[in-house]
Amino acid sequence: MNPHAPVGYFTGTISVEETLRVTGAVVESLRDEIKQVQVRSTDTFEVELKDSAALPEDEFAGTPDRVWGDRWILGRLDGPIAVELADGGSLRSLEFEFGPDDPYSLFGEQHSIDRVTINARFAPADAEIVLDPPACQSIE
């Protein structure tokens, strides 16, 4: 594993870190970047985002608001985003695909992947997340 090379700028790859970032960008884009919606069932929708969702915005500079990272990856979506709502209208899940994807490899031979599917599920929690600081740090 190379934690640095796959993050964003190598041969069209998508890393685990970017998967989390792009999921955040999708959630953020559901506020006001929806181009069209098709109803699948009472609580499930197919959502297509506007092209502008894939563009970073400078309007958040100097404010506490933040545009989630790697919005450009939204431009690589392959098809609509499946959005499922829970009772009360809160977000229950998202599913979206990229493809084809060329994974980055340190070991030479690369094989293209037809589809990469991201499926994110959301649920309320009874406890607050507590992140203990690591015993060591690495600075590059």
C-alpha positions in Angstrom: 0.0 0.0 0.0 1.2 3.5 -0.8 -0.8 5.9 1.2 0.4 9.0 -0.8 0.4 8.1 -4.5 -3.3 7.1 -4.9 -4.7 10.2 -3.3 -6.1 12.1 -6.2 -3.6 12.7 -8.9 -2.3 9.4 -10.2 -3.7 7.8 -13.3 -7.4 8.3 -12.6 -7.4 6.3 -9.3 -9.7 6.7 -6.3 -8.4 6.0 -2.8 -10.2 5.1 0.4 -9.6 8.6 1.6 -11.1 10.0 -1.6 -14.1 7.7 -1.2 -14.9 9.4 2.1 -14.3 12.8 0.7 -16.5 12.3 -2.4 -19.3 10.8 -0.2 -19.1 14.1 1.8 -19.2 16.1 -1.5 -22.3 14.1 -2.6 -24.1 14.8 0.7 -23.2 18.5 0.5 -24.3 18.7 -3.1 -27.8 17.3 -2.3 -28.5 20.7 -0.8 -28.6 22.8 -3.9 -26.8 21.0 -6.8 -29.6 18.6 -7.9 -30.2 18.6 -11.7 -33.0 16.1 -11.7 -34.7 13.4 -9.6 -36.5 10.2 -10.4 -38.6 8.4 -7.8 -37.8 4.7 -7.4 -40.1 4.1 -4.4 -41.6 6.1 -1.5 -38.2 6.6 0.1 -35.7 5.9 -2.7 -34.7 8.3 -5.5 -32.2 8.5 -8.4 -30.5 11.8 -8.3 -28.4 13.5 -11.0 -26.2 16.4 -9.9 -25.6 19.6 -11.9 -22.2 19.8 -13.6 -21.3 22.6 -11.2 -21.2 20.1 -8.3 -17.9 18.8 -9.6 -16.3 22.3 -9.4 -14.7 23.6 -6.3 -16.1 26.9 -5.0 -14.1 29.8 -3.6 -17.2 31.3 -1.8 -16.3 29.4 1.3 -12.9 31.0 1.7 -12.7 32.8 5.1 -15.8 31.2 6.5 -16.3 28.3 8.9 -18.2 26.5 6.1 -16.2 24.0 4.0 -16.6 22.5 0.6 -15.8 18.8 1.0 -12.6 17.9 -0.8 -12.1 16.4 -4.2 -15.3 17.7 -5.7 -13.7 17.1 -9.2 -14.2 13.3 -8.6 -18.0 14.0 -8.9 -17.3 14.6 -12.6 -16.4 10.9 -13.0 -19.7 9.6 -11.7 -21.2 6.9 -13.9 -24.9 7.2 -13.7 -27.3 8.6 -11.1 -26.9 8.5 -7.3 -29.3 6.3 -5.4 -30.5 8.2 -2.4 -32.6 6.5 0.3 -34.3 8.5 3.0 -35.3 7.3 6.5 -38.5 8.1 8.3 -38.6 11.8 8.9 -36.6 12.6 5.8 -33.1 12.1 7.1 -30.5 10.5 4.8 -30.3 6.7 5.2 -28.0 5.7 2.4 -26.2 6.7 -0.8 -25.0 4.5 -3.7 -23.1 5.7 -6.7 -20.7 4.3 -9.3 -17.5 5.3 -11.1 -16.2 3.5 -14.1 -14.1 2.4 -15.7 -11.3 2.8 -13.1 -7.6 2.3 -13.6 -6.1 1.3 -10.2 -2.7 2.5 -9.3 -0.1 -0.2 -8.7 3.4 -0.1 -7.4 4.0 -3.6 -8.8 3.8 -2.9 -12.5 0.9 -4.6 -14.2 -2.4 -2.7 -14.0 -5.9 -4.1 -14.8 -8.8 -1.8 -15.5 -11.9 -2.2 -13.3 -15.3 -1.9 -15.1 -17.2 -0.4 -12.1 -16.4 0.9 -8.7 -19.5 1.1 -6.4 -19.6 3.2 -3.3 -22.4 2.4 -0.9 -22.6 4.6 2.2 -25.1 4.0 5.1 -26.0 6.6 7.7 -27.6 6.1 11.1 -27.9 8.1 14.3 -25.6 7.1 17.1 -26.2 7.1 20.9 -22.6 7.9 21.7 -20.2 10.6 20.6 -17.1 9.7 18.6 -14.0 9.9 20.8 -10.8 9.9 18.9 -7.7 9.2 21.0 -4.6 10.9 19.7 -2.0 8.4 18.3 1.0 7.5 20.3 3.2 8.6 17.5 3.1 11.0 14.6 4.6 11.1 11.2 5.4 14.2 9.2 6.5 14.2 5.7 
